Amino acid sequence: MVYIFLADGFEEIETITPIDILKRAGIDIKMISISDSLEVCGAHGITMIADETFDESDFLDAEMLILPGGKKGTENLAKHDELRSLIIEKNEKNKYIAAICAAPAILGQMGLLQNKTATCYPGNEGMLKGAKLSDSNVVSDGNIITSRGPGTAQNFGLRIVKMLKGKEIAEKLNESMLFKRRYEIMIKEK
């Protein structure tokens, strides 16, 4: 099971895009609210309904934890002590942990990026304590996956699929969703 954590102020595209891509790949994913309410309001006023609250979940079957970005959403995730404990526990068990935009800063502040290559939203690099910085759209290093921001959400979702289901399935999804074709058209239009 993959768990994606929602906090008020989450970046909607960094949440919805990976969820959609993972569901298309047949990966079980649950949206978890870190508050007492299933309703969580994103950075741009879009409210999502989580599947469960943090307190209702036991995470025993977690293959991966996903942290979407958004400045306020990241700040709220970082303040959640039980989530931080869960991240440490799953990291020690070498489970995948994926973070996009500002959220890799949480991993950096926790010391989980020490000697790992990572990326984040421009301007947050100083919070990736101990990381070897990259400006790639998505970076995988061991069990940690990081990505830069809203415009890299599709690549982030596809990388997660590749890690969990293999390269062939990720490539088929990329093709069927016309991501590559869309990119080629944009390049030709310039």
C-alpha positions in Angstrom: 0.0 0.0 0.0 1.1 3.5 -0.8 0.1 6.3 1.6 0.0 10.0 0.5 -0.3 12.5 3.3 -2.5 15.6 3.1 -2.1 18.7 5.2 -3.9 22.0 4.8 -2.0 24.0 2.2 -0.8 20.9 0.1 0.0 21.6 -3.5 -2.9 20.1 -5.5 -1.2 19.1 -8.7 1.6 17.4 -6.7 -1.0 15.3 -5.0 -3.6 14.6 -7.6 -1.2 13.8 -10.5 0.7 11.1 -8.7 -2.5 9.6 -7.3 -4.0 9.4 -10.8 -0.9 7.9 -12.3 -0.5 5.3 -9.5 -4.2 4.3 -9.7 -3.8 3.8 -13.5 -0.9 1.5 -12.8 -3.0 -0.6 -10.4 -1.2 0.5 -7.3 -3.2 0.8 -4.1 -3.0 4.3 -2.6 -4.7 5.8 0.3 -5.0 9.5 1.0 -4.3 10.2 4.7 -5.4 13.5 6.4 -3.0 14.5 9.2 -5.8 16.4 10.9 -9.0 15.1 12.6 -11.0 16.0 9.4 -11.2 14.0 6.2 -11.6 17.3 4.3 -8.2 18.9 3.6 -7.9 22.3 1.8 -5.1 22.7 -0.8 -2.9 25.7 -1.4 -5.3 26.9 -4.2 -8.6 26.3 -2.4 -9.3 22.9 -3.8 -10.6 20.6 -1.0 -9.9 16.9 -1.1 -11.6 14.2 0.9 -9.0 11.8 2.4 -9.7 8.1 2.7 -8.7 8.1 6.4 -7.2 10.3 9.1 -3.7 9.5 10.4 -5.1 8.3 13.7 -7.3 5.7 11.9 -4.4 4.1 10.0 -1.8 1.7 11.2 0.5 1.8 8.1 1.6 -1.9 8.7 1.3 -2.6 5.0 3.1 0.6 3.8 5.4 0.1 0.8 5.8 3.8 0.3 5.0 7.1 2.0 4.5 10.2 -0.3 4.8 13.8 0.9 3.4 16.4 -1.5 4.7 19.9 -1.3 3.2 23.3 -1.0 4.8 25.8 1.4 2.1 25.7 4.0 1.3 22.0 3.5 5.0 21.1 4.0 5.1 23.2 7.2 2.1 21.4 8.5 3.5 18.0 7.6 6.8 18.8 9.3 5.0 19.7 12.6 3.2 16.3 12.8 5.3 14.3 15.2 3.6 11.0 14.6 4.2 11.4 10.8 7.9 12.2 11.5 8.1 9.0 13.6 6.5 7.0 10.9 8.9 8.3 8.3 11.9 7.3 10.5 10.4 3.8 11.1 9.7 3.1 7.4 13.1 4.5 6.4 14.8 2.2 8.8 12.9 -0.7 7.2 14.1 0.6 3.8 10.6 1.4 2.6 10.2 4.0 -0.2 9.8 7.6 0.9 8.9 10.1 -1.9 8.7 13.9 -1.5 8.1 16.6 -4.0 8.6 20.4 -4.1 9.2 21.8 -0.6 8.6 18.4 1.1 12.1 17.1 0.6 13.1 19.7 3.2 11.3 17.6 5.8 13.6 14.7 5.0 16.6 17.0 5.0 15.8 18.4 8.4 15.4 14.9 9.7 18.9 13.9 8.4 17.5 11.3 6.0 19.2 12.8 3.0 22.7 12.6 4.4 25.1 11.6 1.5 22.1 11.0 -0.8 21.4 12.8 -4.1 18.2 14.8 -3.9 16.3 17.7 -5.5 13.6 20.1 -4.4 11.8 23.3 -5.3 14.3 26.0 -6.2 15.2 28.1 -3.1 14.8 25.2 -0.6 18.1 23.6 -1.3 19.6 24.9 2.0 17.1 22.7 3.9 18.4 19.4 2.3 20.9 18.9 5.0 23.8 16.7 3.9 22.4 16.0 0.5 24.2 16.0 -2.8 22.1 18.5 -4.7 20.7 17.9 -8.2 18.6 20.0 -10.5 17.1 16.9 -12.2 13.3 16.8 -12.2 13.2 13.6 -10.2 16.0 11.9 -8.3 16.0 8.4 -6.8 18.7 7.4 -4.4 18.2 4.2 -2.6 14.7 4.2 -1.0 14.3 8.0 -1.3 12.6 9.7 -4.3 12.6 13.5 -4.6 11.2 15.9 -7.2 11.2 19.6 -7.9 7.6 20.9 -8.1 4.3 21.1 -9.8 5.7 20.9 -13.3 7.5 17.6 -12.4 4.5 15.9 -10.8 3.9 13.6 -13.9 7.6 12.5 -13.9 7.4 12.0 -10.1 4.3 9.8 -10.5 5.9 7.8 -13.3 9.1 7.3 -11.3 7.1 5.9 -8.4 5.4 3.5 -10.8 8.8 2.5 -12.2 10.1 1.8 -8.7 7.0 -0.2 -7.6 5.9 -1.9 -10.9 8.9 -1.7 -13.2 10.1 0.3 -16.2 7.8 -1.3 -18.8 4.6 -0.4 -17.0 5.9 3.2 -16.4 6.8 3.5 -20.1 3.4 2.2 -21.2 1.6 4.7 -18.9 3.7 7.5 -20.2 2.8 6.6 -23.8 -0.9 6.0 -23.1 -1.2 9.3 -21.2 0.5 11.1 -24.1 3.0 12.8 -21.9 5.9 12.3 -24.4 3.8 13.4 -27.3 2.6 16.5 -25.5 6.2 17.4 -24.7 7.3 16.8 -28.4 4.4 19.1 -29.5 5.4 21.9 -27.1 9.0 21.7 -28.3 7.9 22.0 -32.0 5.6 25.0 -31.2 8.5 27.2 -30.0 
